Amino acid sequence: MPFPRSQHSWRAAMAAGLLLTSLLDPARCSAHDDSEGTHERAARRGGWDTVTRALVRAEARRDAGDAAGARLLLELARSAEPGDARVDGFAALLALDEGRAHEADSLATRAIARSRAVTGALRTRARARVALGDAAGAMADFDRLLGADPGRAEEHVLERSRAAWTLRGAAAALDALEQRTPEGLWTPARVELAGRLEQALGLPPRPRSGEPAAESGVPGRPATRHPAAATSAANIALSRGPYLQNAAPTAVTVRWRTPTALVGRVSIGPAGGPYTLQFDEPVSRTEHEVRVTGLAAGTAYSYSVQGTLEAPLAASDARTFRTAPATGSTQPVRLWTVGDSGMNSVLAQQVRDSYLAWSGSRREDLWVMLGDNAYNAGTDAEYQSGLFNLYPLTLSRSPVWSTRGNHDALYAGINNDYYDIFTLPMAGEGGGLPSGTEAWYSFDWGPIHFVCLDSEGSTRTVGSPMLVWLRADLAATSQPWVIGFWHHPPYTKGSHDSDNITDSAGRMRDMRQNVLPILDSLGVDLVLTGHSHSYERSYLLNGHYGTSGTLTAGMKVDGGDGRPDGDGAYRKSAGTPLANEGAVYAVNGSAAQVSGGTLNHPAMVTSLNVAGSMVIDIDGERLEARFLDNAGAVRDSFTVLKQVLDSPPEPPGGSPVALSVARPTPFTDRTELSFTLGRAGAARLAVYDVSERRVRTLVDGERPAGRQRVTWDGRDDRDQLVAPGAYLVALDAEDVRRVRRVVRLR
C-alpha cells in the first residue's frame, strides 16, 4: 500500500498507513478514533492526498452506519485515482456489506493484484467466497491470510474453521481446526469451537493437551466449554449443489450430492421462514433428487437440504428461490443465458461476476445453458469444475435449463453424464406438450413459451420425431412470447461456419433448412444458440434457409439495428404469435472462451469476438436483450415490441376501409401503399416513426371511393431521407384507423 505522496514527517506517513490499513481490513476499524473530525484533523496534519483523505472519511462513514455517505466518498476517491488498490479494497468491503458477494470477490481480487498490502482484501474475499459457497476458494484465502498476517492467527484460524463448518460440515470443520492448532495453542476459543463441533457430530469431547492460552494471548487461563446445539447446517456436508431443476408454478426439483450415503430431506417454507413442509427421499443415496410440490406460483421460498437425521439451515441462512409464475402471467421475467460455459477459466469467472454485478438485486428468474456445459468431454469431474464450482450461487437460487452440446458426451453407467446430471421435463410438467424425452422439451414461464431442441444427438430430418413434436408444440401454445434454444447455430461466421456443410457434420445446415421453416410459420420471436465462441446477433429475419450468399433484402423483416435509440425497436403483432413476422437469432457461445472467425455473416447486425453472456428482460409487450462482456459493459442490445401493428381483419358487415401491406417491405428507394375507401370522403395517410411522431403526410384531404395507390420514397415532410428502420403507416378515414408496418433499409 503506498504512503501519501507528500513529503511530511514520518509520523504523518505512519499515521496514514495505519488508518488506511483498516480500509482493506474491517476488523481493524475499532483500533482508532472513528470520528470523521479526527480523520480530517489528521489529514490536515499529514498532508494526505485526495484518495487517502476520501477513503479515511469513507471508512468513518461506514463505521457510523452511513453506507450512502461512504459510497459517495468512495466515488470521490475513485475519480481521483481509479487504479488505486485501496479504492478496490474498500469497494469490495461495501459490496460485501450490501450482500453483493460476487462483486466483492472480483473487487478484492483486483485489489490483491494491485498491492502488496493484501491482508484486508484477502479477508474480504475469503468472506465473500464463503457467502458464495466457494469452499476451495475461501479455504485457500484463509490459508494465505494466515501466512500474511501471523499476528492475528487466532482470529484467522477460528474464522477459517467456522467457514469450513458452513461450507463442508462439522466433520470437515473439526478436522480443519485440529490441523491448524498445534500442541500448546488450544486457547479457550478453540476448545469451545471444537466442543461445539463434537457435539454437532454426536462425538464425546476430547481432551486437548498443552498449556491453554486466552484469546488475548495470556497463558494459563483455563479452557471453558459452553454447551451449544448444532445450528445453521453445521452437520451438512455437500460435495455438489444444491441446484434447482424442472421448475413449474407449483413444483421444483432440488438436487444435490453428499460424499456419503444418507436419506435426503428438503425443508421448505416462505422466504425468511419458518419451514412448513418437508420432503424426504425413500432410500439412502449420495445423488439426491427430491421433487417439491404443493407450492404457490410466483412465490419466494427459503429451503434447506440435509439428511433426515440432521438439522436444517437456520431460516435466516437458508437459500431462497422463486417459483415460476402462473402460465400467461404478465409478471416481468429476467432470463440469463450462457453458452459454451463449461470451462472454469478466468474469462468464465469474469463473465459470471460481471453479470452478477450488473444485475445487482434484480436477479435472474431462470437461466439457460446453450450446450458445451462441460469441457472437454463432459465427464462428471468436468461438470464439477465447469458448472458446479463455477455457478454455485446461481444454481442454488434460480432454475437452470440446458441443451446438449457436442462436448457434452454420454457415458455408460449412472451419475456421470449430461442426462444423469440434469433433470428436464419429459411430460409437460412446466407447460407445453409432453416430449417423452429429456433431449427436447418445452415449458412455460409466465408470458413466455420456451422450446429446447437437441441439435447434437437427435435426428434433425423433416418428419423426424423431434420436428413433428416441435410443430405440434408450437401450434398448441398461446403464449405471447416464444423463445427457442439449442446448440448449433443456423447462421454463424465465428469459430464455426454455418455455410460449410462438413462443419459439425451438417448440424447447422440441418437446423437452418429443416427447423427454421417451422419456427417462421408458427411465430417464434428469438432463437438462442452457442457453438461458435463469439457473439453474433441477427436482424429480424424470416425465410432465410440457405447459405449466407442467398440472403436477400426481402428476408429482413426489419433491416435496422433493433435499438430504440438507433434505427428503432423491432415490432411484431401483439397476442398469439403470427406467422412470418420474423425472429432474431443470437449466437451466444463466449461465456468461457473466445475463438475468433471472420465474423462477417450478412444476417448479423453485430458480430464480436468478445467473452460475455446475454440478459433478456420481458415486461408486457416489451423484450429487451443485452449482451454483457466480461467487464460488465453492454456491447449490444435490441428491443422487440409487441403491439397492434397491423389492423385486424374486418368482421362481416364491418367498415370497408382497408390498408394493404406495403410492397416491397423492407425497401430501399420506394415502396407502394394501397388503400380502399368505401365511400368518398376525408382521408389521411401518414407515416410515423416508432415513437409515433409523424414524419411524412402522404394523403390529407378528400378522396374518392375505391382502391387507391400511393408511393412513399422514404423521405420526410422536409424532403430528407429518413433513417433506416421500422415505421408505421396509418390510414384514418370514416372514423376508423388502419395501421401497417414498413421497413426502410440502409
Salt bridges, closest charged atoms under 4 A:
ASP25 OD1 - ARG123 NH1 3.98
ASP25 OD2 - ARG152 NH1 2.43
ASP34 OD1 - HIS32 ND1 3.58
GLU36 OE2 - ARG57 NE 2.75
GLU36 OE1 - ARG61 NE 2.64
GLU40 OE1 - ARG53 NH1 3.15
GLU40 OE2 - ARG57 NE 3.27
GLU59 OE2 - HIS32 NE2 3.25
ASP63 OD1 - ARG62 NH1 3.77
ASP66 OD2 - ARG61 NH1 3.52
GLU75 OE1 - ARG78 NE 3.55
GLU81 OE1 - ARG5 NH2 2.90
ASP84 OD2 - ARG86 NH2 2.55
ASP88 OD2 - ARG110 NE 3.14
ASP88 OD2 - ARG114 NH1 2.68
ASP97 OD2 - ARG62 NE 2.62
GLU98 OE1 - ARG71 NH2 3.40
GLU98 OE1 - ARG100 NH2 2.21
GLU103 OE1 - ARG100 NH1 2.13
ASP105 OD2 - ARG129 NE 3.08
ASP141 OD1 - ARG125 NH2 2.75
ASP141 OD2 - ARG129 NH1 3.44
ASP143 OD1 - ARG160 NE 2.69
ASP143 OD1 - ARG180 NH2 2.59
ASP149 OD1 - ARG28 NH2 3.61
ASP149 OD2 - ARG152 NH1 3.61
ASP149 OD2 - HIS156 NE2 3.15
GLU154 OE1 - ARG190 NE 2.70
GLU155 OE1 - ARG123 NH1 3.37
GLU155 OE1 - ARG152 NH2 3.00
GLU159 OE1 - ARG123 NE 3.01
GLU159 OE2 - ARG127 NE 2.61
GLU178 OE2 - ARG206 NH1 2.59
GLU178 OE2 - ARG208 NH2 3.01
GLU198 OE2 - ARG208 NH1 2.70
GLU198 OE1 - ARG225 NH1 3.92
ASP280 OD1 - ARG265 NE 2.69
GLU281 OE2 - ARG285 NH1 3.45
GLU281 OE1 - HIS288 ND1 2.63
GLU287 OE2 - ARG257 NE 2.27
GLU289 OE1 - ARG255 NE 3.79
ASP340 OD2 - HIS533 NE2 3.31
ASP353 OD1 - HIS102 ND1 2.94
ASP353 OD1 - ARG352 NE 2.78
GLU364 OE2 - ARG397 NE 2.75
ASP365 OD2 - ARG362 NH2 3.09
ASP372 OD2 - HIS487 NE2 3.41
ASP380 OD1 - ARG240 NH1 3.24
ASP380 OD1 - ARG257 NH2 2.89
ASP444 OD1 - HIS449 ND1 2.60
GLU456 OE1 - HIS488 NE2 3.67
GLU456 OE1 - ARG507 NE 3.56
ASP473 OD2 - HIS449 NE2 2.61
ASP497 OD1 - LYS493 NZ 2.99
ASP499 OD2 - LYS493 NZ 2.92
ASP503 OD1 - HIS496 ND1 2.86
ASP510 OD2 - ARG460 NE 3.06
ASP510 OD1 - ARG509 NH2 2.95
ASP525 OD1 - LYS572 NZ 2.71
ASP525 OD1 - LYS642 NZ 2.86
ASP561 OD2 - ARG563 NH1 3.46
ASP567 OD2 - ARG746 NH2 3.31
ASP617 OD1 - ARG334 NE 2.81
ASP617 OD2 - ARG626 NH1 3.16
GLU624 OE2 - ARG622 NE 2.71
GLU624 OE1 - ARG626 NH2 2.97
ASP629 OD2 - ARG635 NH1 3.21
ASP636 OD2 - ARG537 NE 3.02
ASP636 OD1 - ARG563 NH2 2.57
ASP646 OD2 - ARG740 NH1 3.58
GLU650 OE2 - ARG738 NH2 2.11
GLU672 OE2 - ARG709 NE 3.34
ASP689 OD2 - ARG693 NE 2.90
ASP700 OD2 - ARG684 NH2 3.37
ASP713 OD1 - ARG696 NH1 3.03
ASP716 OD2 - ARG718 NH2 3.56
ASP719 OD1 - ARG715 NE 3.93
ASP732 OD1 - ARG737 NE 2.85
GLU734 OE1 - ARG679 NH1 3.48
